Amino acid sequence: MRFHLILRKTVADLARPLVLLGYFLVFGGVLFFLAIGFASNDLENVASAPLAQQEAEFYRTFLGISVLWAGSIPLMLLGAIASATSLAKEAEQGTLQILLSKPVRRWEVLLGTFGAIVGFVLFVGIASLLLTGLAIFEFSGTSAAALEEGLFGALPGLLAFVLLIAVFVAALGLTLAVRTGNRLQTGLGSLVVPALYFAFFPVRALAGATYEDYYLYLLDVNYHFGNAFVVLIETVNGGFDAETQAFITTFTGVYDAKQAEAEPENLPESLDLAGHVEPVVSLLAIVLISVGLLAYATYRFQRMDVSA
């Protein structure tokens, strides 16, 4: 069975209407309140501001909601569900063993499934980002002219970040699926990533010196993905101004928290990094872990026993 056939079949299995409906109902419900909150606080009276200011404010808010919600946690959850309902489901039901008992290239089966999960999460991520931009636009009263820079100018870097998340969760999910052959264990194991991403919001805020003294930042998934977010956005879209750096710090902890608390007029030209781990190191670590997981999954999959 060829790679593209596996990919097409898996995408068709994943993109079930009920799954997509459930995802966007939950996603849209949370987005509704986030968009109202940000529009009433950070984008208040922006409609009467000059176009350049509208673009900057829209861009800043769009990035903030994306790293907080639209381009992160729900896509991680979706990737976990996709991993549990693809290879792990087939292994649990016995259909995978039937497939592998035939003369097929196993790596095509695994990589076809991997590509399908990545493509599915990326496609849903694009739709999620566009819905986020539309929600911000509707609730803020921003001029349509501000969308060119505020929305579409931000998309290339955000898509790179969503792709990184899709690759990571797919690699993790398939590794667990191959290792356990169980939907529940695969799903719960994959959910550790979004759980840690969310949990470290309050941990980082409340832990104080303990965060550094006990090296909690090494486990801070939110911080490491935030580092990767900053590197990708700066590389693809260009650098942040100080206000955007301060705004992003609220959700990622990438920059110096004390500097970020200053009023906009008192911010330095550029904030210092928090410095726990260099941003590029976090990005490379995520990439290398993803490659390592996929290599391990391929190795295990090639040697999977099909006698059961």
LUMZAKOL-254164 format. One record per residue: residue in one letter; chain; x negated, y, z of N, C-alpha, C in turn. Coordinates in steps of 0.001 Angstrom, whole numbers, m for minus. Layout:
! residues N
> residu; chaine; n_east; n_north; n_up; ca_east; ca_north; ca_up; c_east; c_north; c_up
> A; A; X; Y; Z; X; Y; Z; X; Y; Z
...
! end
This chain:
! residues 308
> residu; chaine; n_east; n_north; n_up; ca_east; ca_north; ca_up; c_east; c_north; c_up
> M; A; m856; m1202; 0; 0; 0; 0; m884; 1242; 0
> R; A; m612; 2137; m895; m1481; 3288; m1065; m1235; 4359; 1
> F; A; m2264; 5203; 143; m2239; 6278; 1131; m1005; 7155; 963
> H; A; m745; 7584; m285; 348; 8543; m489; 1719; 7931; m207
> L; A; 1844; 6614; m386; 3117; 5960; m82; 3368; 5918; 1423
> I; A; 2305; 5613; 2172; 2408; 5629; 3637; 2751; 7029; 4118
> L; A; 2066; 8020; 3561; 2290; 9412; 3972; 3731; 9828; 3699
> R; A; 4207; 9528; 2490; 5566; 9930; 2117; 6607; 9237; 2990
> K; A; 6423; 7942; 3230; 7372; 7190; 4061; 7398; 7720; 5491
> T; A; 6215; 8012; 6045; 6146; 8485; 7430; 6772; 9863; 7572
> V; A; 6509; 10741; 6610; 7127; 12075; 6647; 8647; 11953; 6602
> A; A; 9148; 11074; 5740; 10600; 10878; 5646; 11177; 10363; 6963
> D; A; 10438; 9481; 7627; 10900; 8956; 8919; 10884; 10034; 10002
> L; A; 9864; 10894; 9965; 9724; 11919; 11002; 10722; 13058; 10823
> A; A; 10960; 13437; 9568; 11785; 14623; 9292; 13272; 14283; 9295
> R; A; 13708; 13647; 10351; 15123; 13317; 10474; 15903; 14556; 10904
> P; A; 17082; 14774; 10340; 17852; 15980; 10660; 18103; 16177; 12155
> L; A; 18406; 15096; 12879; 18697; 15232; 14307; 17461; 15673; 15089
> V; A; 16289; 15170; 14687; 15042; 15574; 15348; 14780; 17056; 15116
> L; A; 14910; 17485; 13865; 14670; 18888; 13535; 15706; 19797; 14196
> L; A; 16959; 19347; 14217; 18006; 20140; 14864; 17716; 20302; 16345
> G; A; 17369; 19207; 17008; 17045; 19280; 18431; 15856; 20178; 18699
> Y; A; 14835; 20064; 17857; 13639; 20899; 18031; 13986; 22379; 17926
> F; A; 14672; 22749; 16854; 14918; 24173; 16628; 15967; 24743; 17580
> L; A; 16848; 23911; 18119; 17769; 24402; 19144; 17012; 24801; 20409
> V; A; 16109; 23925; 20845; 15302; 24235; 22031; 14351; 25386; 21737
> F; A; 13670; 25293; 20610; 12718; 26336; 20229; 13409; 27690; 20118
> G; A; 14536; 27713; 19412; 15248; 28966; 19207; 15809; 29550; 20490
> G; A; 16252; 28685; 21410; 16770; 29178; 22681; 15718; 29902; 23492
> V; A; 14541; 29302; 23588; 13445; 29951; 24319; 12980; 31198; 23580
> L; A; 12859; 31100; 22254; 12414; 32241; 21449; 13350; 33429; 21610
> F; A; 14642; 33171; 21691; 15633; 34241; 21838; 15314; 35106; 23057
> F; A; 15071; 34467; 24195; 14792; 35219; 25419; 13412; 35873; 25379
> L; A; 12438; 35193; 24790; 11104; 35794; 24669; 11149; 37034; 23785
> A; A; 11837; 36929; 22658; 11902; 38055; 21729; 12610; 39249; 22357
> I; A; 13700; 38984; 23083; 14401; 40075; 23766; 13498; 40712; 24815
> G; A; 12816; 39867; 25597; 11944; 40383; 26648; 10811; 41220; 26110
> F; A; 10131; 40720; 25101; 9009; 41461; 24530; 9483; 42720; 23817
> A; A; 10608; 42622; 23113; 11110; 43780; 22382; 11524; 44902; 23322
> S; A; 12111; 44550; 24466; 12587; 45574; 25399; 11464; 46171; 26242
> N; A; 10340; 45479; 26333; 9221; 45984; 27140; 8071; 46495; 26286
> D; A; 7503; 45623; 25464; 6317; 45990; 24700; 6636; 46735; 23413
> L; A; 7852; 46571; 22894; 8200; 47222; 21627; 9298; 48264; 21799
> E; A; 9482; 48732; 23016; 10506; 49743; 23275; 10164; 51039; 22548
> N; A; 11130; 51586; 21826; 10986; 52845; 21084; 9974; 52764; 19945
> V; A; 9568; 51546; 19553; 8578; 51433; 18482; 9172; 51825; 17129
> A; A; 10498; 51738; 16996; 11135; 52036; 15714; 10897; 53470; 15269
> S; A; 10698; 54375; 16222; 10484; 55782; 15878; 9008; 56147; 15777
> A; A; 8131; 55173; 15976; 6686; 55424; 15943; 6186; 55446; 14504
> P; A; 5002; 56015; 14277; 4406; 55971; 12938; 4206; 54532; 12472
> L; A; 4151; 54342; 11162; 4062; 52993; 10601; 2842; 52234; 11114
> A; A; 1702; 52893; 11203; 480; 52219; 11660; 645; 51681; 13079
> Q; A; 1320; 52451; 13935; 1551; 51992; 15308; 2546; 50833; 15331
> Q; A; 3578; 50905; 14491; 4537; 49803; 14409; 3840; 48510; 13988
> E; A; 2948; 48611; 13008; 2216; 47432; 12546; 1364; 46839; 13658
> A; A; 656; 47717; 14380; m227; 47250; 15455; 566; 46598; 16582
> E; A; 1697; 47211; 16959; 2507; 46666; 18046; 3161; 45342; 17640
> F; A; 3645; 45286; 16406; 4265; 44054; 15916; 3230; 42938; 15864
> Y; A; 2052; 43227; 15338; 962; 42249; 15229; 597; 41708; 16606
> R; A; 480; 42604; 17574; 94; 42222; 18939; 1160; 41311; 19564
> T; A; 2407; 41704; 19432; 3494; 40909; 20011; 3628; 39556; 19321
> F; A; 3479; 39554; 18017; 3572; 38312; 17246; 2486; 37322; 17671
> L; A; 1266; 37807; 17840; 186; 36937; 18306; 472; 36414; 19711
> G; A; 974; 37292; 20577; 1237; 36895; 21955; 2283; 35800; 22061
> I; A; 3420; 35977; 21372; 4470; 34959; 21418; 3999; 33667; 20755
> S; A; 3154; 33794; 19738; 2672; 32603; 19031; 1786; 31744; 19915
> V; A; 851; 32370; 20630; m51; 31575; 21470; 655; 31104; 22739
> L; A; 1661; 31853; 23173; 2424; 31465; 24361; 3416; 30353; 24057
> W; A; 4081; 30431; 22892; 5191; 29512; 22620; 5238; 29013; 21177
> A; A; 5437; 29916; 20234; 5796; 29507; 18874; 4761; 28623; 18200
> G; A; 3479; 28886; 18457; 2434; 28117; 17790; 1689; 27182; 18701
> S; A; 2290; 26820; 19841; 1527; 25999; 20792; 2376; 24884; 21413
> I; A; 2987; 25148; 22549; 3624; 24092; 23345; 4661; 23273; 22570
> P; A; 5635; 23881; 21885; 6622; 23040; 21189; 6017; 22182; 20089
> L; A; 4963; 22677; 19437; 4317; 21883; 18391; 3529; 20722; 18993
> M; A; 2952; 20931; 20169; 2289; 19826; 20870; 3304; 18754; 21263
> L; A; 4457; 19201; 21741; 5520; 18254; 22096; 6007; 17496; 20865
> L; A; 6153; 18218; 19765; 6602; 17588; 18521; 5586; 16555; 18040
> G; A; 4296; 16886; 18153; 3261; 15941; 17762; 3280; 14690; 18617
> A; A; 3560; 14855; 19909; 3655; 13695; 20804; 4820; 12793; 20405
> I; A; 5958; 13405; 20099; 7131; 12631; 19678; 6859; 11929; 18347
> A; A; 6221; 12655; 17420; 5920; 12071; 16111; 4990; 10871; 16237
> S; A; 4000; 10964; 17110; 3066; 9849; 17313; 3781; 8639; 17903
> A; A; 4680; 8905; 18848; 5389; 7807; 19513; 6402; 7134; 18603
> T; A; 6953; 7880; 17641; 8009; 7322; 16788; 7500; 6880; 15424
> S; A; 6188; 6861; 15233; 5644; 6379; 13963; 4878; 5080; 14181
> L; A; 3577; 5165; 14346; 2756; 3956; 14459; 3079; 3152; 15716
> A; A; 3260; 3839; 16844; 3548; 3133; 18098; 4884; 2398; 18024
> K; A; 5864; 3014; 17402; 7179; 2380; 17257; 7080; 1125; 16398
> E; A; 6350; 1223; 15289; 6215; 68; 14405; 5426; m1051; 15070
> A; A; 4413; m675; 15866; 3643; m1698; 16584; 4516; m2396; 17619
> E; A; 5359; m1636; 18294; 6224; m2191; 19335; 7299; m3095; 18741
> Q; A; 7807; m2723; 17588; 8883; m3499; 16962; 8371; m4682; 16142
> G; A; 7060; m4720; 15896; 6486; m5840; 15152; 6363; m5618; 13661
> T; A; 6923; m4518; 13145; 6838; m4272; 11701; 5420; m3914; 11268
> L; A; 4641; m3344; 12172; 3256; m3022; 11833; 2444; m4295; 11617
> Q; A; 2664; m5291; 12471; 1951; m6558; 12318; 2291; m7224; 10985
> I; A; 3548; m7130; 10586; 3960; m7691; 9291; 3237; m6977; 8156
> L; A; 3166; m5653; 8246; 2491; m4868; 7211; 1008; m5215; 7130
> L; A; 358; m5300; 8296; m1085; m5532; 8316; m1457; m6966; 7964
> S; A; m504; m7875; 8021; m790; m9256; 7623; m882; m9393; 6108
> K; A; m470; m8351; 5404; m547; m8334; 3946; m1895; m7745; 3519
> P; A; m2278; m7942; 2265; m3563; m7402; 1788; m3499; m5888; 1580
> V; A; m3601; m5135; 2655; m3572; m3671; 2590; m4870; m3123; 3170
> R; A; m5207; m1932; 2735; m6346; m1236; 3325; m5864; m574; 4609
> R; A; m6354; m1020; 5721; m5847; m521; 7004; m6113; 972; 7188
> W; A; m7257; 1428; 6701; m7571; 2843; 6882; m6559; 3722; 6149
> E; A; m5994; 3211; 5035; m4981; 3980; 4320; m3700; 4087; 5143
> V; A; m3370; 3023; 5844; m2186; 3046; 6709; m2375; 4063; 7827
> L; A; m3542; 4014; 8480; m3798; 4917; 9602; m3893; 6365; 9146
> L; A; m4688; 6618; 8110; m4876; 7999; 7666; m3624; 8549; 6992
> G; A; m2837; 7672; 6365; m1564; 8130; 5816; m621; 8587; 6913
> T; A; m592; 7838; 8008; 224; 8226; 9163; m308; 9506; 9791
> F; A; m1628; 9590; 9920; m2254; 10796; 10470; m1909; 12019; 9625
> G; A; m2061; 11896; 8307; m1745; 13015; 7423; m288; 13420; 7494
> A; A; 591; 12431; 7656; 2023; 12730; 7747; 2344; 13511; 9014
> I; A; 1753; 13103; 10138; 2005; 13808; 11400; 1466; 15228; 11332
> V; A; 237; 15378; 10809; m358; 16714; 10681; 498; 17588; 9770
> G; A; 888; 17056; 8613; 1698; 17828; 7680; 3057; 18194; 8250
> F; A; 3669; 17261; 8963; 4979; 17506; 9571; 4896; 18609; 10621
> V; A; 3915; 18511; 11518; 3751; 19528; 12562; 3408; 20878; 11936
> L; A; 2560; 20876; 10906; 2187; 22126; 10245; 3393; 22766; 9571
> F; A; 4196; 21971; 8890; 5389; 22498; 8221; 6357; 23112; 9230
> V; A; 6619; 22395; 10311; 7510; 22919; 11353; 6887; 24152; 11999
> G; A; 5559; 24151; 12144; 4869; 25309; 12707; 5040; 26551; 11852
> I; A; 4955; 26387; 10538; 5159; 27527; 9633; 6568; 28084; 9799
> A; A; 7553; 27187; 9818; 8937; 27628; 10009; 9111; 28323; 11355
> S; A; 8457; 27803; 12389; 8561; 28389; 13730; 7964; 29790; 13764
> L; A; 6822; 29968; 13112; 6184; 31285; 13084; 7037; 32296; 12323
> L; A; 7608; 31872; 11210; 8456; 32786; 10439; 9714; 33161; 11220
> L; A; 10302; 32203; 11922; 11460; 32509; 12769; 11084; 33471; 13889
> T; A; 9886; 33300; 14424; 9410; 34202; 15478; 9274; 35622; 14948
> G; A; 8669; 35754; 13771; 8545; 37075; 13164; 9895; 37710; 12904
> L; A; 10850; 36904; 12426; 12199; 37413; 12166; 12872; 37865; 13455
> A; A; 12697; 37090; 14533; 13310; 37446; 15817; 12731; 38754; 16356
> I; A; 11414; 38899; 16283; 10786; 40141; 16747; 11302; 41319; 15932
> F; A; 11391; 41134; 14632; 11861; 42192; 13738; 13289; 42608; 14081
> E; A; 14150; 41634; 14307; 15558; 41928; 14574; 15751; 42639; 15909
> F; A; 15037; 42210; 16939; 15263; 42760; 18273; 14481; 44046; 18540
> S; A; 13449; 44306; 17761; 12621; 45490; 18021; 13031; 46696; 17193
> G; A; 13725; 46459; 16085; 14075; 47566; 15208; 12899; 48091; 14416
> T; A; 11858; 47295; 14294; 10676; 47691; 13541; 11027; 47887; 12073
> S; A; 10347; 48822; 11418; 10554; 49048; 9997; 10112; 47828; 9196
> A; A; 10834; 47536; 8115; 10466; 46406; 7258; 9078; 46591; 6658
> A; A; 8654; 47833; 6500; 7328; 48101; 5940; 6210; 47609; 6852
> A; A; 6510; 47459; 8156; 5490; 47010; 9110; 5247; 45511; 9038
> L; A; 6109; 44792; 8327; 5966; 43338; 8268; 4747; 42899; 7464
> E; A; 4355; 43708; 6492; 3223; 43308; 5642; 1971; 43059; 6468
> E; A; 1649; 43986; 7363; 469; 43820; 8218; 820; 43125; 9530
> G; A; 1962; 43482; 10103; 2316; 42948; 11410; 2635; 41466; 11404
> L; A; 3325; 40999; 10375; 3713; 39588; 10274; 2801; 38819; 9321
> F; A; 2811; 39213; 8056; 2076; 38442; 7053; 565; 38594; 7199
> G; A; 125; 39699; 7780; m1302; 39856; 8042; m1798; 38946; 9143
> A; A; m890; 38533; 10031; m1270; 37649; 11141; m1193; 36176; 10773
> L; A; m405; 35834; 9758; m122; 34432; 9451; m1347; 33573; 9113
> P; A; m2310; 34048; 8304; m3434; 33161; 7956; m4169; 32604; 9171
> G; A; m4515; 33458; 10128; m5200; 32991; 11331; m4322; 32096; 12184
> L; A; m3036; 32435; 12267; m2115; 31610; 13052; m1927; 30229; 12428
> L; A; m1916; 30164; 11113; m1790; 28866; 10446; m3025; 28006; 10694
> A; A; m4192; 28637; 10745; m5410; 27889; 11072; m5320; 27322; 12486
> F; A; m4760; 28094; 13412; m4600; 27634; 14792; m3585; 26496; 14878
> V; A; m2473; 26628; 14167; m1457; 25569; 14157; m2031; 24287; 13558
> L; A; m2848; 24427; 12516; m3487; 23254; 11915; m4401; 22563; 12919
> L; A; m5144; 23352; 13687; m6021; 22780; 14716; m5207; 21982; 15732
> I; A; m4103; 22549; 16188; m3239; 21856; 17146; m2674; 20578; 16532
> A; A; m2232; 20664; 15282; m1654; 19492; 14617; m2669; 18361; 14504
> V; A; m3894; 18692; 14129; m4945; 17678; 13992; m5257; 17049; 15346
> F; A; m5355; 17879; 16385; m5707; 17367; 17710; m4629; 16431; 18251
> V; A; m3374; 16871; 18213; m2310; 16039; 18799; m2080; 14774; 17975
> A; A; m2274; 14862; 16652; m2125; 13669; 15819; m3229; 12661; 16111
> A; A; m4464; 13149; 16253; m5583; 12253; 16561; m5397; 11596; 17925
> L; A; m4975; 12384; 18913; m4738; 11833; 20249; m3594; 10827; 20234
> G; A; m2499; 11195; 19596; m1332; 10322; 19566; m1601; 9001; 18869
> L; A; m2309; 9037; 17748; m2603; 7797; 17032; m3586; 6924; 17802
> T; A; m4527; 7546; 18489; m5447; 6769; 19326; m4681; 6024; 20409
> L; A; m3753; 6715; 21056; m2940; 6069; 22086; m2032; 4996; 21491
> A; A; m1499; 5267; 20301; m624; 4291; 19652; m1376; 3009; 19321
> V; A; m2589; 3157; 18785; m3400; 1989; 18435; m3854; 1256; 19691
> R; A; m4187; 2027; 20713; m4709; 1427; 21955; m3617; 715; 22744
> T; A; m2421; 1296; 22801; m1368; 737; 23654; m323; m58; 22882
> G; A; m31; 366; 21645; 1043; m270; 20888; 2399; m103; 21530
> N; A; 2562; 981; 22294; 3782; 1178; 23076; 4259; 2619; 22923
> R; A; 5537; 2798; 22593; 6073; 4140; 22380; 6025; 4995; 23639
> L; A; 6446; 4425; 24754; 6513; 5193; 25992; 5127; 5651; 26430
> Q; A; 4170; 4736; 26427; 2818; 5094; 26846; 2185; 6104; 25896
> T; A; 2442; 5940; 24601; 1914; 6896; 23620; 2512; 8278; 23839
> G; A; 3828; 8325; 24013; 4485; 9609; 24227; 4038; 10293; 25499
> L; A; 4011; 9549; 26607; 3611; 10141; 27888; 2151; 10569; 27867
> G; A; 1293; 9762; 27256; m116; 10130; 27167; m324; 11391; 26352
> S; A; 409; 11510; 25246; 294; 12699; 24400; 859; 13938; 25080
> L; A; 1828; 13750; 25969; 2444; 14887; 26664; 1519; 15525; 27694
> V; A; 424; 14861; 28019; m531; 15433; 28970; m1067; 16772; 28459
> V; A; m1293; 16873; 27146; m1872; 18100; 26581; m934; 19299; 26756
> P; A; 327; 19249; 26281; 1201; 20402; 26525; 1485; 20642; 28000
> A; A; 1491; 19569; 28810; 1715; 19746; 30250; 582; 20551; 30878
> L; A; m656; 20219; 30531; m1803; 20970; 31055; m1837; 22384; 30488
> Y; A; m1471; 22523; 29226; m1438; 23848; 28591; m515; 24779; 29370
> F; A; 650; 24258; 29745; 1612; 25062; 30500; 1199; 25217; 31957
> A; A; 723; 24139; 32574; 430; 24149; 34009; m666; 25133; 34377
> F; A; m1610; 25349; 33469; m2729; 26215; 33817; m2399; 27700; 33721
> F; A; m1218; 28057; 33247; m782; 29456; 33366; m775; 29876; 34835
> P; A; 3; 29190; 35701; 1; 29573; 37118; m1278; 29179; 37841
> V; A; m1894; 28056; 37474; m3119; 27625; 38161; m4193; 28692; 38045
> R; A; m4390; 29192; 36843; m5429; 30196; 36620; m5120; 31491; 37369
> A; A; m3839; 31827; 37460; m3450; 33066; 38129; m3555; 32972; 39643
> L; A; m3325; 31776; 40197; m3238; 31621; 41649; m4475; 31005; 42290
> A; A; m5308; 30356; 41509; m6430; 29607; 42092; m7532; 30498; 42637
> G; A; m7663; 31713; 42111; m8712; 32616; 42584; m10102; 32070; 42312
> A; A; m10969; 32160; 43326; m12353; 31704; 43175; m12447; 30197; 42989
> T; A; m11429; 29473; 43451; m11426; 28013; 43302; m11514; 27606; 41837
> Y; A; m10958; 28418; 40963; m10952; 28122; 39532; m12370; 27941; 38996
> E; A; m13284; 28797; 39455; m14678; 28696; 39022; m15480; 27769; 39923
> D; A; m15248; 27843; 41224; m16046; 27043; 42170; m15919; 25549; 41902
> Y; A; m14735; 25112; 41518; m14493; 23686; 41269; m14409; 23369; 39770
> Y; A; m14862; 24297; 38942; m14945; 24092; 37492; m13602; 23672; 36887
> L; A; m12532; 24268; 37402; m11213; 23926; 36873; m11060; 24344; 35415
> Y; A; m11860; 25315; 35003; m11766; 25779; 33622; m12137; 24689; 32612
> L; A; m12873; 23680; 33065; m13213; 22579; 32163; m11975; 21770; 31776
> L; A; m10973; 21766; 32660; m9724; 21048; 32394; m8628; 21960; 31856
> D; A; m8914; 23248; 31775; m7905; 24227; 31382; m7682; 24177; 29869
> V; A; m6737; 23354; 29457; m6422; 23204; 28040; m5992; 24534; 27446
> N; A; m5229; 25288; 28209; m4758; 26592; 27755; m5924; 27536; 27452
> Y; A; m6922; 27550; 28321; m8088; 28416; 28130; m8890; 28002; 26898
> H; A; m9112; 26705; 26730; m9922; 26238; 25598; m9213; 26466; 24264
> F; A; m7911; 26209; 24228; m7184; 26514; 23003; m7088; 28028; 22795
> G; A; m7048; 28788; 23890; m7088; 30240; 23767; m8397; 30715; 23172
> N; A; m9499; 30122; 23607; m10802; 30426; 23013; m10801; 30129; 21520
> A; A; m10285; 28953; 21167; m10220; 28575; 19754; m9325; 29541; 18978
> F; A; m8228; 29951; 19597; m7307; 30913; 18989; m8030; 32208; 18652
> V; A; m8802; 32715; 19599; m9523; 33973; 19395; m10537; 33839; 18261
> V; A; m11285; 32746; 18252; m12289; 32542; 17198; m11626; 32483; 15825
> L; A; m10546; 31728; 15712; m9879; 31565; 14420; m9241; 32865; 13946
> I; A; m8578; 33573; 14851; m7943; 34833; 14464; m8993; 35859; 14056
> E; A; m10075; 35966; 14822; m11126; 36926; 14483; m11816; 36559; 13176
> T; A; m12001; 35275; 12939; m12682; 34836; 11723; m11817; 35031; 10488
> V; A; m10545; 34693; 10601; m9658; 34722; 9438; m9005; 36091; 9245
> N; A; m8527; 36683; 10331; m7770; 37935; 10231; m8599; 39177; 10522
> G; A; m9676; 39034; 11275; m10443; 40190; 11731; m10337; 40338; 13236
> G; A; m11131; 41235; 13810; m11215; 41375; 15258; m9980; 41986; 15891
> F; A; m9906; 41859; 17228; m8819; 42443; 18016; m9231; 43818; 18525
> D; A; m8260; 44713; 18696; m8541; 45917; 19466; m8390; 45580; 20952
> A; A; m8772; 46515; 21816; m8794; 46238; 23256; m7397; 45935; 23800
> E; A; m6379; 46630; 23292; m5014; 46382; 23773; m4560; 44963; 23439
> T; A; m4905; 44505; 22246; m4546; 43141; 21860; m5319; 42129; 22692
> Q; A; m6593; 42403; 22952; m7391; 41523; 23810; m6761; 41403; 25194
> A; A; m6337; 42543; 25748; m5710; 42532; 27072; m4396; 41754; 27044
> F; A; m3636; 41922; 25975; m2352; 41237; 25835; m2551; 39729; 25743
> I; A; m3521; 39299; 24942; m3808; 37875; 24764; m4311; 37252; 26062
> T; A; m5051; 38023; 26848; m5613; 37512; 28103; m4526; 37047; 29064
> T; A; m3381; 37701; 29028; m2260; 37315; 29892; m1878; 35854; 29694
> F; A; m2014; 35364; 28468; m1554; 34011; 28138; m2680; 32997; 27969
> T; A; m3932; 33463; 27918; m5035; 32537; 27636; m6197; 32629; 28613
> G; A; m6381; 33781; 29258; m7512; 33951; 30160; m8846; 34076; 29458
> V; A; m8843; 34394; 28168; m10091; 34428; 27396; m10969; 35611; 27788
> Y; A; m10354; 36768; 28028; m11123; 37971; 28346; m11076; 38266; 29839
> D; A; m11902; 39205; 30263; m12008; 39569; 31671; m10650; 40056; 32194
> A; A; m10123; 39375; 33187; m8776; 39664; 33682; m8685; 41035; 34340
> K; A; m9725; 41448; 35056; m9696; 42749; 35730; m9678; 43885; 34716
> Q; A; m10490; 43771; 33672; m10470; 44793; 32628; m9116; 44829; 31925
> A; A; m8512; 43664; 31744; m7239; 43583; 31027; m6096; 44232; 31794
> E; A; m6248; 44393; 33111; m5192; 44984; 33925; m5132; 46501; 33821
> A; A; m6149; 47121; 33225; m6194; 48580; 33119; m5106; 49094; 32176
> E; A; m4721; 50349; 32372; m3773; 50985; 31471; m4408; 51127; 30088
> P; A; m3593; 51133; 29021; m4151; 51181; 27665; m5157; 52308; 27449
> E; A; m4873; 53476; 28024; m5787; 54608; 27824; m7098; 54446; 28573
> N; A; m7141; 53521; 29539; m8361; 53309; 30327; m9142; 52068; 29902
> L; A; m8670; 51384; 28880; m9363; 50188; 28412; m10672; 50557; 27720
> P; A; m11703; 49737; 27870; m12938; 49968; 27114; m12696; 49688; 25636
> E; A; m13686; 49965; 24820; m13536; 49738; 23381; m13278; 48264; 23075
> S; A; m13922; 47387; 23838; m13716; 45949; 23695; m13874; 45295; 25057
> L; A; m13002; 44361; 25388; m13084; 43687; 26683; m14198; 42645; 26680
> D; A; m14768; 42423; 27855; m15748; 41350; 28012; m15030; 40007; 28041
> L; A; m15700; 38987; 27545; m15157; 37638; 27648; m15178; 37170; 29095
> A; A; m14242; 36294; 29458; m14261; 35715; 30802; m15555; 34941; 31023
> G; A; m16044; 34304; 29970; m17379; 33721; 30004; m17508; 32357; 30647
> H; A; m16404; 31695; 30948; m16515; 30344; 31509; m17142; 29401; 30484
> V; A; m16648; 29481; 29265; m17175; 28708; 28134; m17133; 29629; 26919
> E; A; m18172; 29595; 26096; m18166; 30406; 24885; m17015; 29964; 23974
> P; A; m16280; 30911; 23390; m15136; 30545; 22547; m15468; 29553; 21440
> V; A; m16600; 29754; 20779; m16955; 28845; 19682; m17235; 27437; 20201
> V; A; m17720; 27327; 21444; m17968; 26010; 22040; m16644; 25279; 22266
> S; A; m15639; 26014; 22752; m14312; 25407; 22934; m13753; 24914; 21607
> L; A; m13886; 25736; 20566; m13390; 25343; 19247; m14101; 24092; 18745
> L; A; m15419; 24088; 18847; m16187; 22926; 18395; m15838; 21680; 19205
> A; A; m15621; 21861; 20512; m15265; 20722; 21362; m13935; 20117; 20927
> I; A; m12948; 20967; 20640; m11641; 20473; 20193; m11771; 19725; 18870
> V; A; m12555; 20292; 17953; m12754; 19648; 16648; m13467; 18309; 16811
> L; A; m14542; 18294; 17602; m15317; 17062; 17785; m14513; 15990; 18515
> I; A; m13726; 16397; 19505; m12863; 15430; 20198; m11847; 14838; 19226
> S; A; m11287; 15686; 18365; m10318; 15204; 17375; m10959; 14198; 16427
> V; A; m12160; 14529; 15937; m12875; 13623; 15029; m13218; 12318; 15746
> G; A; m13682; 12435; 16998; m14029; 11247; 17768; m12832; 10344; 18013
> L; A; m11699; 10950; 18359; m10482; 10165; 18585; m10033; 9453; 17313
> L; A; m10080; 10175; 16193; m9656; 9572; 14931; m10603; 8444; 14519
> A; A; m11899; 8639; 14741; m12871; 7589; 14420; m12633; 6351; 15288
> Y; A; m12364; 6580; 16575; m12095; 5455; 17476; m10815; 4731; 17074
> A; A; m9776; 5507; 16737; m8512; 4897; 16316; m8707; 4060; 15055
> T; A; m9508; 4572; 14121; m9779; 3831; 12888; m10514; 2529; 13187
> Y; A; m11503; 2615; 14070; m12277; 1426; 14459; m11359; 375; 15088
> R; A; m10527; 794; 16021; m9620; m144; 16693; m8584; m712; 15719
> F; A; m8106; 149; 14847; m7057; m262; 13913; m7576; m1306; 12925
> Q; A; m8829; m1138; 12507; m9423; m2094; 11568; m9534; m3485; 12184
> R; A; m9615; m3540; 13510; m9813; m4811; 14212; m8575; m5267; 14981
> M; A; m7452; m4635; 14690; m6224; m4989; 15403; m5792; m6415; 15075
> D; A; m5423; m7145; 16107; m4968; m8526; 15953; m3532; m8534; 15434
> V; A; m3295; m9266; 14366; m1947; m9317; 13790; m1313; m10692; 13978
> S; A; m1879; m11479; 14870; m1358; m12835; 15068; m49; m12855; 15829
> A; A; 204; m11740; 16617; 1427; m11697; 17429; 2677; m11606; 16558
! end
